Amino acid sequence: MKVMRETIVSTARELFRSRGYAGASMNDLADAVGLKKSSLYVRFPNKEALVPAVLDLTLQETFGQRVSASGQWDDEFVEVIEFIATTLTDRGRCVGLHLAYGTSDETPIAKHAVRAFFQAHRDHLSSILSRAMPVDVARDIATDTLARLEGATAFVAIFGEKDAMKRAVRLSIEEAKNAAAAESLPSR
C-alpha cells in the first residue's frame, strides 16, 4: 500500500495536536496510516524529523494562497486571524504551541522548527500590518494578536469557551485599526 507523504504529515499533526510531542509515537503514526514502522522510518528517520514537515504544512494552509480580494491590509489581517482563530477553535489546540511545550535542547531540529513557525506567523501578520503603520508598531500588534489567540485557545480547550476566541479576534482587529487610524491623523 502506497501512503502519501501528505497523509503521514497530516496524521502526525493530529497526533502531535492531541497527544503532544512526548505522547505521540512513531508506532502510533505507523498504525494510523497503515504502514509498517520500518516503512515509516524510511521516510522520516525519527519523530523529531516530522516536526518541521508538520509545521510547514500548517503554515502553508494558513498563509499559502491567502490574499484578500480587496487588497486592503485590514481585510487581509481580518481574514488571516479569523482563519487562525477558526482552526484553533475547531481543533481545540494549536499544534505549534503543543509542540513548543514538548521540545527542548535535546530535540534541536524540532525546537528550531517551532521557533520558525511562530516567527513566520509574527512576520506574516507584521507584513500585513506594516502597510498601515510603522514596522515596530506592526510587530507589537502581531505579537499581541498571536498571544491573544493562543491564550484564548486554552479557554477553548479547557472550558469550551469559544467566546474567548471571538473576543481575542475582536480586540486584535480593534487594536490594529486604532493604530492605523492614529498613523493617519495629521500631525500638529
SVG drawing of the C-alpha trace seen along z (x, -y; Angstrom):
<svg xmlns="http://www.w3.org/2000/svg" viewBox="-19 -72 39 75">
<polyline fill="none" stroke="black" stroke-width="0.4" points="0.0,0.0 1.4,-3.4 0.9,-6.1 1.4,-9.6 3.8,-11.9 1.0,-14.4 -1.1,-11.7 1.8,-10.9 2.4,-14.5 -1.2,-15.4 -1.8,-12.4 1.4,-13.2 0.0,-16.7 -3.2,-15.3 -1.2,-13.0 1.0,-15.9 -2.0,-18.1 -3.9,-15.5 -1.0,-13.9 1.8,-16.4 5.4,-15.7 6.1,-13.2 2.8,-11.4 2.9,-10.8 4.9,-7.8 6.2,-6.5 4.3,-3.3 1.0,-5.1 1.7,-7.0 2.6,-3.9 -0.6,-2.2 -2.7,-5.3 -1.5,-5.5 -1.4,-1.7 2.4,-1.4 4.9,0.9 7.2,-1.1 10.2,-0.3 8.5,-1.9 7.7,-5.0 11.4,-5.2 12.5,-5.2 10.5,-8.4 11.2,-10.0 14.2,-8.8 12.7,-9.8 9.8,-11.6 11.8,-14.9 12.1,-14.9 8.3,-15.1 8.1,-18.4 9.3,-20.7 7.1,-18.9 4.0,-19.2 4.6,-22.9 5.4,-23.7 2.1,-22.1 0.3,-24.2 2.0,-27.4 1.1,-26.6 -2.5,-26.1 -2.6,-29.3 -0.7,-31.7 -0.2,-29.8 -2.8,-31.2 -4.5,-33.7 -4.7,-37.1 -7.7,-39.4 -9.8,-40.0 -10.0,-43.7 -6.2,-44.1 -6.7,-46.1 -4.4,-45.5 -7.3,-45.4 -9.4,-42.9 -6.3,-40.6 -5.5,-40.9 -9.1,-40.0 -9.2,-37.1 -5.9,-35.6 -6.6,-36.0 -10.2,-34.7 -8.8,-31.6 -6.3,-31.0 -9.0,-31.5 -11.4,-29.1 -8.7,-26.5 -7.7,-26.8 -11.4,-26.7 -12.3,-23.7 -9.2,-21.7 -9.2,-22.8 -5.4,-23.4 -2.5,-24.8 -0.1,-22.1 2.7,-24.6 2.2,-25.6 1.6,-21.9 5.0,-21.1 6.7,-24.1 6.0,-22.6 7.4,-19.2 10.6,-20.2 13.9,-21.1 17.6,-21.4 17.6,-17.6 15.4,-18.0 17.1,-20.9 15.5,-20.3 12.0,-20.3 12.8,-23.3 14.1,-25.3 11.1,-24.4 8.7,-25.6 10.5,-28.9 10.5,-29.3 6.7,-28.5 5.8,-31.3 8.3,-33.7 6.7,-33.1 3.3,-33.8 4.5,-37.1 6.4,-38.1 3.4,-37.5 1.0,-39.4 3.6,-42.2 4.0,-42.5 0.2,-42.9 0.0,-45.5 3.1,-47.4 1.2,-48.6 -0.8,-50.9 1.6,-51.6 5.3,-51.7 7.1,-48.3 7.7,-48.4 4.0,-49.0 3.0,-46.3 5.4,-43.8 4.0,-44.6 0.4,-44.2 1.2,-40.9 2.8,-39.6 -0.2,-40.7 -2.6,-39.1 -0.8,-35.8 -0.7,-35.9 -4.4,-36.6 -5.3,-33.8 -3.1,-31.3 -4.4,-32.3 -8.0,-32.0 -7.1,-28.5 -6.5,-27.5 -10.0,-28.5 -11.5,-26.7 -9.5,-23.5 -10.2,-23.6 -13.7,-25.1 -15.1,-25.0 -15.4,-28.8 -15.5,-29.8 -16.4,-33.4 -12.9,-33.9 -11.6,-33.4 -14.2,-35.8 -13.1,-38.5 -9.4,-37.8 -10.2,-38.4 -12.3,-41.5 -9.7,-43.1 -6.9,-42.4 -8.8,-43.9 -9.7,-47.0 -6.0,-47.4 -4.8,-47.2 -7.5,-49.6 -6.8,-52.1 -3.1,-52.0 -3.7,-52.6 -6.1,-55.5 -3.5,-57.1 -1.0,-57.0 -3.3,-58.7 -4.1,-61.6 -2.5,-64.8 0.5,-65.9 0.2,-69.2"/>
</svg>
